[in-house]
């Protein structure tokens, strides 16, 4: 484990440093905060039902059998 952080040269390019130097005071921290937030992507609403459900069972002999589940309700608790 290291107690030192990464160097600025390892993270920012020379152009990035020049751009930060050219901005007015207080703009960079807000931009970093906005950039670090997770982006929420809105998807169009559509039916949320599975196309198909496949169930795999492993027997004591190690053989696997696959079945198509007919109803999702058997998996809902």
N, CA, C and O atoms as CSV, one atom per row, in Angstrom:
chain,resi,resn,atom,element,x,y,z
A,1,UNK,N,N,0.850,-1.166,0.000
A,1,UNK,CA,C,0.000,0.000,0.000
A,1,UNK,C,C,0.898,1.232,0.000
A,1,UNK,O,O,1.935,1.261,0.662
A,2,UNK,N,N,0.495,2.214,-0.729
A,2,UNK,CA,C,1.277,3.435,-0.826
A,2,UNK,C,C,0.546,4.564,-0.123
A,2,UNK,O,O,-0.679,4.657,-0.197
A,3,UNK,N,N,1.277,5.402,0.545
A,3,UNK,CA,C,0.665,6.536,1.227
A,3,UNK,C,C,0.694,7.799,0.370
A,3,UNK,O,O,0.163,8.839,0.761
A,4,UNK,N,N,1.318,7.698,-0.795
A,4,UNK,CA,C,1.396,8.857,-1.687
A,4,UNK,C,C,0.328,8.750,-2.760
A,4,UNK,O,O,-0.030,7.652,-3.186
A,5,UNK,N,N,-0.170,9.875,-3.188
A,5,UNK,CA,C,-1.137,9.903,-4.272
A,5,UNK,C,C,-0.438,9.869,-5.621
A,5,UNK,O,O,0.791,9.873,-5.698
A,6,UNK,N,N,-1.232,9.835,-6.684
A,6,UNK,CA,C,-0.652,9.835,-8.020
A,6,UNK,C,C,-0.159,11.231,-8.369
A,6,UNK,O,O,-0.645,12.231,-7.842
A,7,UNK,N,N,0.796,11.275,-9.251
A,7,UNK,CA,C,1.313,12.565,-9.689
A,7,UNK,C,C,0.362,13.177,-10.710
A,7,UNK,O,O,-0.316,12.463,-11.450
A,8,UNK,N,N,0.320,14.484,-10.739
A,8,UNK,CA,C,-0.531,15.197,-11.689
A,8,UNK,C,C,-0.149,14.834,-13.113
A,8,UNK,O,O,-1.022,14.727,-13.975
A,9,UNK,N,N,1.122,14.645,-13.376
A,9,UNK,CA,C,1.594,14.317,-14.721
A,9,UNK,C,C,1.087,12.955,-15.182
A,9,UNK,O,O,0.996,12.701,-16.383
A,10,UNK,N,N,0.754,12.069,-14.228
A,10,UNK,CA,C,0.232,10.752,-14.586
A,10,UNK,C,C,-1.258,10.790,-14.925
A,10,UNK,O,O,-1.787,9.860,-15.533
A,11,UNK,N,N,-1.924,11.866,-14.531
A,11,UNK,CA,C,-3.372,11.951,-14.708
A,11,UNK,C,C,-3.773,12.963,-15.779
A,11,UNK,O,O,-4.665,12.696,-16.585
A,12,UNK,N,N,-3.126,14.106,-15.788
A,12,UNK,CA,C,-3.490,15.192,-16.705
A,12,UNK,C,C,-2.426,15.379,-17.785
A,12,UNK,O,O,-1.227,15.257,-17.531
A,13,UNK,N,N,-2.889,15.672,-18.978
A,13,UNK,CA,C,-1.956,15.996,-20.057
A,13,UNK,C,C,-1.534,17.459,-19.930
A,13,UNK,O,O,-2.123,18.216,-19.157
A,14,UNK,N,N,-0.533,17.846,-20.676
A,14,UNK,CA,C,-0.093,19.239,-20.673
A,14,UNK,C,C,-1.231,20.162,-21.115
A,14,UNK,O,O,-1.378,21.265,-20.587
A,15,UNK,N,N,-2.035,19.713,-22.080
A,15,UNK,CA,C,-3.157,20.523,-22.556
A,15,UNK,C,C,-4.218,20.686,-21.462
A,15,UNK,O,O,-4.817,21.754,-21.327
A,16,UNK,N,N,-4.448,19.617,-20.680
A,16,UNK,CA,C,-5.407,19.704,-19.578
A,16,UNK,C,C,-4.957,20.734,-18.546
A,16,UNK,O,O,-5.760,21.534,-18.067
A,17,UNK,N,N,-3.677,20.708,-18.210
A,17,UNK,CA,C,-3.140,21.652,-17.231
A,17,UNK,C,C,-3.271,23.082,-17.744
A,17,UNK,O,O,-3.647,23.977,-16.988
A,18,UNK,N,N,-2.970,23.303,-19.007
A,18,UNK,CA,C,-3.098,24.647,-19.580
A,18,UNK,C,C,-4.549,25.110,-19.589
A,18,UNK,O,O,-4.831,26.280,-19.329
A,19,UNK,N,N,-5.464,24.206,-19.883
A,19,UNK,CA,C,-6.887,24.577,-19.895
A,19,UNK,C,C,-7.360,24.941,-18.491
A,19,UNK,O,O,-8.114,25.899,-18.319
A,20,UNK,N,N,-6.922,24.182,-17.488
A,20,UNK,CA,C,-7.290,24.496,-16.106
A,20,UNK,C,C,-6.705,25.841,-15.701
A,20,UNK,O,O,-7.368,26.623,-15.021
A,21,UNK,N,N,-5.483,26.115,-16.107
A,21,UNK,CA,C,-4.840,27.382,-15.759
A,21,UNK,C,C,-5.548,28.568,-16.392
A,21,UNK,O,O,-5.524,29.666,-15.835
A,22,UNK,N,N,-6.175,28.372,-17.539
A,22,UNK,CA,C,-6.851,29.461,-18.239
A,22,UNK,C,C,-8.263,29.726,-17.731
A,22,UNK,O,O,-8.847,30.748,-18.093
A,23,UNK,N,N,-8.837,28.852,-16.909
A,23,UNK,CA,C,-10.209,29.051,-16.429
A,23,UNK,C,C,-10.229,29.983,-15.235
A,23,UNK,O,O,-9.210,30.191,-14.576
A,24,UNK,N,N,-11.402,30.543,-14.961
A,24,UNK,CA,C,-11.524,31.438,-13.812
A,24,UNK,C,C,-11.559,30.628,-12.522
A,24,UNK,O,O,-11.870,29.437,-12.537
A,25,UNK,N,N,-11.246,31.265,-11.431
A,25,UNK,CA,C,-11.144,30.600,-10.133
A,25,UNK,C,C,-12.495,30.016,-9.708
A,25,UNK,O,O,-13.534,30.658,-9.859
A,26,UNK,N,N,-12.465,28.792,-9.177
A,26,UNK,CA,C,-13.665,28.154,-8.652
A,26,UNK,C,C,-14.424,27.289,-9.630
A,26,UNK,O,O,-15.357,26.593,-9.229
A,27,UNK,N,N,-14.061,27.306,-10.892
A,27,UNK,CA,C,-14.786,26.542,-11.904
A,27,UNK,C,C,-14.367,25.076,-11.908
A,27,UNK,O,O,-15.204,24.194,-12.104
A,28,UNK,N,N,-13.096,24.809,-11.695
A,28,UNK,CA,C,-12.574,23.438,-11.794
A,28,UNK,C,C,-13.180,22.498,-10.748
A,28,UNK,O,O,-13.594,21.399,-11.118
A,29,UNK,N,N,-13.255,22.867,-9.454
A,29,UNK,CA,C,-13.837,21.929,-8.493
A,29,UNK,C,C,-15.277,21.534,-8.829
A,29,UNK,O,O,-15.655,20.375,-8.660
A,30,UNK,N,N,-16.069,22.476,-9.296
A,30,UNK,CA,C,-17.447,22.162,-9.660
A,30,UNK,C,C,-17.488,21.227,-10.874
A,30,UNK,O,O,-18.310,20.312,-10.923
A,31,UNK,N,N,-16.615,21.452,-11.840
A,31,UNK,CA,C,-16.560,20.587,-13.019
A,31,UNK,C,C,-16.129,19.171,-12.642
A,31,UNK,O,O,-16.656,18.198,-13.181
A,32,UNK,N,N,-15.174,19.053,-11.718
A,32,UNK,CA,C,-14.724,17.735,-11.268
A,32,UNK,C,C,-15.848,17.025,-10.539
A,32,UNK,O,O,-16.039,15.822,-10.719
A,33,UNK,N,N,-16.596,17.748,-9.718
A,33,UNK,CA,C,-17.726,17.160,-8.989
A,33,UNK,C,C,-18.790,16.659,-9.962
A,33,UNK,O,O,-19.312,15.557,-9.794
A,34,UNK,N,N,-19.114,17.454,-10.970
A,34,UNK,CA,C,-20.116,17.035,-11.950
A,34,UNK,C,C,-19.634,15.843,-12.766
A,34,UNK,O,O,-20.425,14.961,-13.100
A,35,UNK,N,N,-18.356,15.809,-13.088
A,35,UNK,CA,C,-17.814,14.713,-13.889
A,35,UNK,C,C,-17.750,13.411,-13.102
A,35,UNK,O,O,-17.789,12.332,-13.691
A,36,UNK,N,N,-17.651,13.498,-11.778
A,36,UNK,CA,C,-17.524,12.287,-10.972
A,36,UNK,C,C,-18.866,11.662,-10.605
A,36,UNK,O,O,-18.902,10.543,-10.095
A,37,UNK,N,N,-19.956,12.356,-10.854
A,37,UNK,CA,C,-21.280,11.790,-10.572
A,37,UNK,C,C,-21.620,10.739,-11.617
A,37,UNK,O,O,-21.270,10.888,-12.788
A,38,UNK,N,N,-22.311,9.663,-11.194
A,38,UNK,CA,C,-22.737,8.663,-12.184
A,38,UNK,C,C,-23.773,9.254,-13.134
A,38,UNK,O,O,-24.632,10.038,-12.731
A,39,UNK,N,N,-23.675,8.868,-14.379
A,39,UNK,CA,C,-24.602,9.383,-15.383
A,39,UNK,C,C,-25.845,8.505,-15.430
A,39,UNK,O,O,-25.751,7.278,-15.465
A,40,UNK,N,N,-26.997,9.138,-15.430
A,40,UNK,CA,C,-28.267,8.425,-15.503
A,40,UNK,C,C,-28.735,8.473,-16.944
A,40,UNK,O,O,-28.924,9.546,-17.518
A,41,UNK,N,N,-28.917,7.310,-17.512
A,41,UNK,CA,C,-29.358,7.226,-18.892
A,41,UNK,C,C,-30.830,6.842,-18.899
A,41,UNK,O,O,-31.211,5.791,-18.385
A,42,UNK,N,N,-31.630,7.683,-19.470
A,42,UNK,CA,C,-33.054,7.397,-19.569
A,42,UNK,C,C,-33.306,6.503,-20.772
A,42,UNK,O,O,-32.925,6.830,-21.896
A,43,UNK,N,N,-33.943,5.387,-20.524
A,43,UNK,CA,C,-34.298,4.483,-21.610
A,43,UNK,C,C,-35.798,4.557,-21.833
A,43,UNK,O,O,-36.558,4.782,-20.891
A,44,UNK,N,N,-36.224,4.370,-23.064
A,44,UNK,CA,C,-37.661,4.380,-23.314
A,44,UNK,C,C,-38.328,3.239,-22.566
A,44,UNK,O,O,-37.781,2.143,-22.452
A,45,UNK,N,N,-39.520,3.518,-22.060
A,45,UNK,CA,C,-40.262,2.496,-21.326
A,45,UNK,C,C,-40.726,1.414,-22.287
A,45,UNK,O,O,-41.211,1.698,-23.382
A,46,UNK,N,N,-40.570,0.173,-21.857
A,46,UNK,CA,C,-41.043,-0.939,-22.661
A,46,UNK,C,C,-41.437,-2.067,-21.719
A,46,UNK,O,O,-41.161,-2.012,-20.521
A,47,UNK,N,N,-42.066,-3.062,-22.252
A,47,UNK,CA,C,-42.486,-4.185,-21.430
A,47,UNK,C,C,-41.258,-4.849,-20.834
A,47,UNK,O,O,-40.311,-5.178,-21.549
A,48,UNK,N,N,-41.276,-5.046,-19.523
A,48,UNK,CA,C,-40.132,-5.625,-18.845
A,48,UNK,C,C,-40.407,-7.089,-18.520
A,48,UNK,O,O,-40.488,-7.464,-17.350
A,49,UNK,N,N,-40.545,-7.885,-19.514
A,49,UNK,CA,C,-40.738,-9.307,-19.283
A,49,UNK,C,C,-39.641,-10.068,-20.009
A,49,UNK,O,O,-39.200,-9.663,-21.084
A,50,UNK,N,N,-39.212,-11.151,-19.429
A,50,UNK,CA,C,-38.115,-11.889,-20.062
A,50,UNK,C,C,-38.562,-12.569,-21.351
A,50,UNK,O,O,-39.718,-12.967,-21.494
A,51,UNK,N,N,-37.646,-12.689,-22.263
A,51,UNK,CA,C,-37.934,-13.358,-23.527
A,51,UNK,C,C,-38.039,-14.859,-23.300
A,51,UNK,O,O,-38.941,-15.508,-23.828
A,52,UNK,N,N,-37.118,-15.410,-22.514
A,52,UNK,CA,C,-37.142,-16.833,-22.214
A,52,UNK,C,C,-36.369,-17.078,-20.929
A,52,UNK,O,O,-35.422,-16.359,-20.608
A,53,UNK,N,N,-36.786,-18.100,-20.202
A,53,UNK,CA,C,-36.078,-18.497,-18.998
A,53,UNK,C,C,-35.667,-19.944,-19.178
A,53,UNK,O,O,-36.483,-20.794,-19.534
A,54,UNK,N,N,-34.406,-20.214,-18.931
A,54,UNK,CA,C,-33.889,-21.570,-19.038
A,54,UNK,C,C,-33.394,-21.999,-17.663
A,54,UNK,O,O,-32.696,-21.243,-16.987
A,55,UNK,N,N,-33.749,-23.199,-17.251
A,55,UNK,CA,C,-33.349,-23.727,-15.956
A,55,UNK,C,C,-32.387,-24.879,-16.186
A,55,UNK,O,O,-32.667,-25.784,-16.972
A,56,UNK,N,N,-31.249,-24.844,-15.495
A,56,UNK,CA,C,-30.265,-25.916,-15.600
A,56,UNK,C,C,-30.259,-26.689,-14.289
A,56,UNK,O,O,-30.254,-26.097,-13.210
A,57,UNK,N,N,-30.261,-28.004,-14.386
A,57,UNK,CA,C,-30.178,-28.870,-13.212
A,57,UNK,C,C,-28.983,-29.790,-13.382
A,57,UNK,O,O,-28.751,-30.340,-14.459
A,58,UNK,N,N,-28.225,-29.949,-12.300
A,58,UNK,CA,C,-27.055,-30.827,-12.331
A,58,UNK,C,C,-27.372,-32.051,-11.490
A,58,UNK,O,O,-27.690,-31.937,-10.307
A,59,UNK,N,N,-27.285,-33.214,-12.106
A,59,UNK,CA,C,-27.551,-34.466,-11.405
A,59,UNK,C,C,-26.347,-34.930,-10.615
A,59,UNK,O,O,-25.256,-34.373,-10.737
A,60,UNK,N,N,-26.558,-35.983,-9.781
A,60,UNK,CA,C,-25.466,-36.525,-8.963
A,60,UNK,C,C,-24.356,-37.114,-9.821
A,60,UNK,O,O,-23.206,-37.195,-9.391
A,61,UNK,N,N,-24.704,-37.524,-11.034
A,61,UNK,CA,C,-23.698,-38.076,-11.933
A,61,UNK,C,C,-22.916,-36.993,-12.678
A,61,UNK,O,O,-22.015,-37.302,-13.458
A,62,UNK,N,N,-23.256,-35.735,-12.441
A,62,UNK,CA,C,-22.550,-34.623,-13.064
A,62,UNK,C,C,-23.146,-34.173,-14.385
A,62,UNK,O,O,-22.657,-33.217,-14.986
A,63,UNK,N,N,-24.199,-34.848,-14.850
A,63,UNK,CA,C,-24.820,-34.461,-16.113
A,63,UNK,C,C,-25.760,-33.283,-15.885
A,63,UNK,O,O,-26.442,-33.193,-14.864
A,64,UNK,N,N,-25.775,-32.392,-16.855
A,64,UNK,CA,C,-26.598,-31.193,-16.768
A,64,UNK,C,C,-27.767,-31.325,-17.722
A,64,UNK,O,O,-27.602,-31.720,-18.876
A,65,UNK,N,N,-28.952,-30.989,-17.230
A,65,UNK,CA,C,-30.130,-30.976,-18.101
A,65,UNK,C,C,-30.713,-29.567,-18.093
A,65,UNK,O,O,-30.773,-28.906,-17.056
A,66,UNK,N,N,-31.135,-29.128,-19.261
A,66,UNK,CA,C,-31.715,-27.799,-19.413
A,66,UNK,C,C,-33.204,-27.922,-19.695
A,66,UNK,O,O,-33.633,-28.785,-20.461
A,67,UNK,N,N,-33.993,-27.044,-19.063
A,67,UNK,CA,C,-35.429,-27.008,-19.292
A,67,UNK,C,C,-35.849,-25.575,-19.572
A,67,UNK,O,O,-35.218,-24.636,-19.088
A,68,UNK,N,N,-36.886,-25.407,-20.332
A,68,UNK,CA,C,-37.484,-24.093,-20.527
A,68,UNK,C,C,-38.564,-23.915,-19.474
A,68,UNK,O,O,-39.519,-24.691,-19.429
A,69,UNK,N,N,-38.426,-22.906,-18.628
A,69,UNK,CA,C,-39.435,-22.638,-17.610
A,69,UNK,C,C,-40.631,-21.993,-18.283
A,69,UNK,O,O,-40.485,-21.074,-19.089
A,70,UNK,N,N,-41.804,-22.478,-17.947
A,70,UNK,CA,C,-43.004,-21.948,-18.586
A,70,UNK,C,C,-43.552,-20.735,-17.874
A,70,UNK,O,O,-44.240,-19.915,-18.481
A,71,UNK,N,N,-43.251,-20.608,-16.570
A,71,UNK,CA,C,-43.832,-19.523,-15.802
A,71,UNK,C,C,-42.790,-18.938,-14.848
A,71,UNK,O,O,-42.092,-19.680,-14.157
A,72,UNK,N,N,-42.689,-17.641,-14.813
A,72,UNK,CA,C,-41.748,-16.972,-13.938
A,72,UNK,C,C,-42.171,-17.068,-12.483
A,72,UNK,O,O,-41.328,-16.966,-11.592
A,73,UNK,N,N,-43.450,-17.261,-12.223
A,73,UNK,CA,C,-43.953,-17.257,-10.852
A,73,UNK,C,C,-43.318,-18.343,-9.985
A,73,UNK,O,O,-43.264,-18.177,-8.766
A,74,UNK,N,N,-42.847,-19.422,-10.548
A,74,UNK,CA,C,-42.224,-20.466,-9.750
A,74,UNK,C,C,-40.899,-20.021,-9.162
A,74,UNK,O,O,-40.400,-20.659,-8.235
A,75,UNK,N,N,-40.311,-18.939,-9.676
A,75,UNK,CA,C,-39.041,-18.421,-9.172
A,75,UNK,C,C,-39.226,-17.250,-8.217
A,75,UNK,O,O,-38.284,-16.869,-7.523
A,76,UNK,N,N,-40.420,-16.674,-8.169
A,76,UNK,CA,C,-40.691,-15.524,-7.314
A,76,UNK,C,C,-40.992,-16.002,-5.905
A,76,UNK,O,O,-41.797,-16.912,-5.706
A,77,UNK,N,N,-40.339,-15.381,-4.926
A,77,UNK,CA,C,-40.568,-15.786,-3.525
A,77,UNK,C,C,-41.485,-14.831,-2.838
A,77,UNK,O,O,-41.791,-15.009,-1.659
